[in-house]
Amino acid sequence: MNKIKILKDEFVYVDTLKSGLQIAIHPTPNFKRTIVSLQVKFGGIDQLYKINNQKRQIPAGVAHFLEHMLFSNNGRNLAGEFSNYGANVNAYTSKSITSYKFSCIDHFDYLLDYFLTSFIEPDFSNKSIEKEKKIIAHELNMSMDSLHHKIYQKLKRLMYADKAVTSDVGGTVTDILDINQELLNEVFNTYYHPKNMSLIISGNVNPESVINHLNQHPYNLYEWPEFKSIERISDFKNMKTHHHTQKVKNNNTNMVSIGVTVPTYIFTKYPREFIHISLGSILSNAFGLASKNFDTLKKENLMNVSFSCNTNLERDYGYINIYIQTEKQEKYYQTIMKMIKDINKRSLDEELFDIDKKMILGNYISVFDSLSRIHDFIASCIVEDINLETYLENVMNLKFEDLNDLRNIFTKDNIYSVRYLK
């Protein structure tokens, strides 16, 4: 077991079980609650892949569907059992991963055992599959009615050619109709192998005792088949049409959504933490509350509470999304597009960079005041292969001139926009 220092008096204990499951334990004796996450490197984008040089194509939405099914297989009901013990359990599927999480105050050993046992030899009955199809179809139909969802999906379809990238994590109603027992068993056996998963535990636990307990658990002792390497296939080629405007019926406001794609070479050239920190710093410098651009937008009444600027970094690709609802869409659009294109032309504010860097360091330290925040941070680092031991050092060593290369992504070739007009 490897002991990693992530802050003064804060340590993460990392180990790999016999089964291949990667373990990260962060003991927090000052908290009563314990949080556990089981992460699978299988998400909405994983629709085309090769195993043993054989190509396999699956419908969109399978990862999300499987997540739902694992809550009630082998006659088990995760949500119901955890509720009986005053604990919470939940899950989500992103484009890159599926994550299952529970939190509890008492009965940790029993709940951990029950939780992990749910991921051994699942039994997906045809009856439960058909029942789940109706539930998910209802969810999908509800989300499709949202204009915010529609403009976001339209923007992704402008940015990327690959349908695996642009499709909704849940797929479509047509997609899920193709899901059957054979398919679910196939993807479970492919992706839900311990060597493709990680278990993160944060709370008032003893790392050595937890590891000893896990070593004796049936999940670890199970005779797992040999893990077959997965070659994921995606096409991150950009589209030729960059901008789209249309009038939308029953729309009572104008919506503007702008995307900036992060070129794939960035993900092979730089460590993940550098990309996260640098892009965050650039965007804070460009559109943060203390930036000149924010001040200009506010003075010209082009800024309102619906404005958002977010970075979405997935396993092998990423983009920035800037969104607003506005009555002054044309003036806002021309102004914000010029500001975005100017990021790689005009000098950034070095004083703001220094302030932002101090804020990042302050936020990192304050994360340890919240069990859920530090747990989520550690879980993200594990699944993204970010070095926890050097994360803080990398933040402290980040220099103003280090931002230059990532500033160069803000060019017309990487900028896309969708406008829905009332």
N, C-alpha and C positions, 0 to 999 in steps of 0.2 A: 504493500500500500504506500503510495507516494503522498507526502504531505506538502501542500503548496500554500505559501503565504500570499494572501491577496490584499492584506492591509494589516496594520499593527494589531496583533492579537486576534486576527481573523484568518482561518485556514480552511482549505478544502482538501479532503482526502480522496484521492483518485485511485481506482483499482479496476482490474478486469477479471471477471469471474471465469471459471472453467468453461462455461457455456459460450463465452465471448462477449457477454453483456458488460458494457462499460459503466462503471459506478462512480458517482461524484457525491460526496457527503460533506455538507457544511454544518457543523455543530453550532447551535446557537442556544446556550443554556439560559439566556435571559428571556427567551420566548417560551410560552407554554405550548403553542401550536406546532405541529409538524406538517410540512408540505412535501409531497412526493410527485414527481413527474416521470412518466415513461414516454420516451420520444422515439419515433420511428422515422427513419429517413425514407419516407414514402409520402408524396403529396400530390396535389392536383395536376402538376406538370408531368408526372411520370406515367405517360400514356404510350410511349414508344421506347422499347429497350431491347437489348440483346442479352441472351444467356446461352453460354456454350456456342456462341456464334450464330444463334438462331434468333431472328427478329420476332418480336411479339408486340402486337398493337391491342390496347384495351380501350374501352370507351372513357370519355370524360366522366368524372364523378365517382369512380370506383373507390378511390382512397377515402372519400367522405362517406360513402355508403358503408364501407367496411368498418369505419369508425363507429357508426350507429349500430351495426350488427353486433359488435363486440361488447356492447353494453348489456346484451341479454342473450348469451349463447350458453349451451350446455345446461339449460334450465336455470341459469343464474340471472339475477337482476341486480347489477352493480348499484344503480341509484337507490333501489329499495333497501338493499342490505346495508349500505353505508348510512342511509338515513336512520336505520334502526339503532345505529351506534353514535348518532349525533355528529356524523362526519359528512363532508361534501365531496362529491366526485363529478368531474366534468371532462370534456374533451373538445378538441378543435382540429380542423384540417386546414393547412395553408397550402400554398403552391409547392412547398418544399418538404414539409413534414406533417406527421400526425402526432398529436400529443395528448396523453391521458394524464389527468392530474387529480389527486385527492388531498384533502387536508383534514386533520383530526387533532384532538387534544388527548384523548384516551384510546386505548385498545389498538395502539400502533402496530404491534406485531401481528395480531389477528388480521387487521385490515390490509396490511402489506401482503400477507400470505394469500388472502382472498383475492386481492387485486392481481397479483402476478399469476395466480392459477387460472385466471380468466383468459390468459394468452397462451395456453397450452392446448393443442388439439381442439380448436373450436368446432362446434357442430351447428352448421347453418341449415336449418330446416327450410323447406320450400314455403311452408306456411308463414314463417317469420319473415322470409325474404319478400313475399308478396305484400305482407302487412307494412313493411318498412318502405316499400316502393310508394305506397299511397301517402304515407306521412311525408316523405321527402318531396314527392311531386307537389304536395300542398305548399310546402315551404318554398319550393322553387317558383311556383306560380305567384306567390305573394311577393317575392323579391323582384320578379320580372316587372311588376307594376310600378316599381319605383323609378322615377326619372333620374334620380341621382345614380342608381345602379346602371341605368341604360347609358348615361353619358360616360360613365367610367368604363363600361365595357366597350363602347364605341372608341374611346381614346386608346384602349389597349389594342383594339383591332387595327387602328392606324399605325401604332408603333411597331407591332410585330406581325410577321406573316404566319408563324406557327400557331395553329389552333390550340395546341396543348398549352401554350403560353396565355392565349387570350380567353380561353374558355373559363367559365365560372367553375370554382372548385367543386361545386355540387353537380356540375354537368347540366344537361337539360332533361326534361321529362322523357324525351326520346332516348337519350343515352341510358338512363337508368332502367328502361324497359328491357335492355339487352343484358342486364346483370342477372346471373344465375348462380346456383350453388357451385358448379364446377369452376366458374371464373373466380368467385370469392376464395375458394380453397387454393386456387393457383396463385393468386396474388398474395395471400397470407403466407404460403410456403416460400414465396420468392422474397418478400420484403420483411416479414415479421420474424426474421431470424435474429437471435440475440446479438450476432455480430453486426447487425444493421440497426441496433437500438442502443439507447442509453437510459440509465436510471439516475435521477437526481433527487437527493433527499436533503432537506433543510429543516432544522428544528432542534429540540432538546433531546438529542440522541448521542449515544456513544459510538463513534465510527467503527471501532474494533468489534464491538458486540453486534452491530448491524451487519458487517461483513461476514462474521461467523454465522449469523442467522441465515444470510442469503446463500452462503456456501452449502447449507443443508436443505435449502428449499427445493421442492420438486422441479421448479422451473430451471434451476441450475443443474440438477441431477438428471434431467430428462435427456434421452439420447437424441439430440438434435442432429438432423442430417448435415452433411458437409455444406457449408455456405458457398453458394455459387456466385461468383462476381457478376455484378449487374452493370452493363454498359448502357447508360441512359443516353437517348438520342433526342436532341432538340435543335431547332433552327432559329437562331436569334437574328436572322436577317431582317433589316429594317424595310419598311414599306416605302413606296415612291410618293404616294399622296400623304402630305403632312398636315393639311388643315381642312376642316369640315365645318360648315355652318348650315343649319336648317331651322325652319320654324316648326314648332311642336304644338299640337292641339292641346288644349286644357292645361297649358303651362302658364302660370300666373307671374313668373319672373324669368329673367334671362339667366342662363347658367353658362359659365365659362370654365372649361377644364383644360389645363395645359400640361403636357408631359415632356420630360427631358430624359432620354434613354442614356443609361450608363454603358458605354461600349464594353464588349466582353473582354477586351485585352486588359482592362482595369482589374478584373477579378483574378487574372493570372499574374499580373505585375506586382500587385500590392497585397499585403496582409489585410484580412477582413476588418480588423479593428482600425487600421489606417483609413480605409474607405469610409467606414461609419463616422469616425471622428472628423475627417477632413470635409466630407460633404456636409455634415451638420454644421461645421464652422463656417463654410462658404455660404450656406443658406441663411445662417444667423446673421452673417455680415451683410448679406444682400437684402434680407426681408425681416430681420429681427426687429423687436420693438425699438431698439436704439439706432437702427440703421437710417441712412438718409432716404432710401427708397420708401421705407415705411412712413417716414415723416412726410414725404412728397405725396404719397397716396392718400394719406389722412387729410392733408391740407386741401387737396383737390376733391375731397369727399368721394374718393374711389375705394376706400377701405371700409369694411363693415365686419360684423361678428361671424359671417359665414366664410370668411377668408381662411384658407388652410394651405400649408406648405409642408408636404410630407415626403420622406424618402422611403422607398420600398426596395429592400435588397433581399433577393431570393438566393437560392443556392448558386446559380450560375449567371444570373442576370439581375438587372435592377433599373429603377427609374424614379424620377422625382415627379410628384403630382402637385400642381398648384391650382386651387379651385376657389370659385366665388359665385355667389348669386348677386346680381347687381342690376339696377335700373339704368346705369350708364355704361352699358356693355361695350360700345364702340370705343369710347374714350379710355375706359379701363383696359380693353384689349390692346390697343395701340401702345399705351403707356407701359403695361406690364411686359409686353413682348420686347420692347426696346430695353427695358431694365434687364431682362433675362439674357439677351444677346450681348449686353454691355458687361456682363460678369467677367468674360474672358478678355475684355478690351481695357476696361478701366481698373485702376489699382484698387485693391481692397483696403479697408481701413485697418491698419496694423494695431491701433489702439483698441478697436473693437475685438480684434482677434485675441489680444491679450486678456481682455475682459471675459470673452467667451471661454477661453482656455481655463481661466480660474473658475468659471461657473461649472464647466465640465468636471473639474477636479472636486469642486464642492458637492456637485450632484452625486458623484461616485461615492464620496464619503457618506453622504446622507442616505444613500441606498441601504446602508447597513442598519438604518433605524427601522426599516420595514422588512419583515420576513418575506412577504410576497414579492417585493421588488428585488431583493437580493437573490431570492430563489429563481425568479424569471431571468435575471441577468446571468447567473451561472448556467442555467439551462440553455440560454441562447449561445453563450460562449462554447459550451460543449458541442452543441449540434452544428455550430459554424466553424469548429476547429480553431477558435480563438484562444491564444495562450493566456490563461488566467494569471500566470505568474508574472508576465511582462506587460500586462494591459496598462497598469497604472504608470509604469516606466515609459511606455510608448506615448501616453498622453502628455506626460511631463516633457518628453523630448521633442514633441511636435513643434516645428518651427514655421514661421510665417511663410517662408519661401517654399515650404513643402506643399502648399496648396496649389501651386502654379499648374501642375500637370492636370489635376482634376478640374481646375477652372476651364481648361481647354475643351471640356465636353459640352460647354454651353455655346454650341454653334447651330446654325440653321439645319444642318444635317441630322441633328439629334433632337430637334424641337418639333413638337406636334401640338395640335390644338383642336378642340371641339367646342362649338358654340350652339347651345339650344336656345332659340329665341322665342319669346311669347308672341 
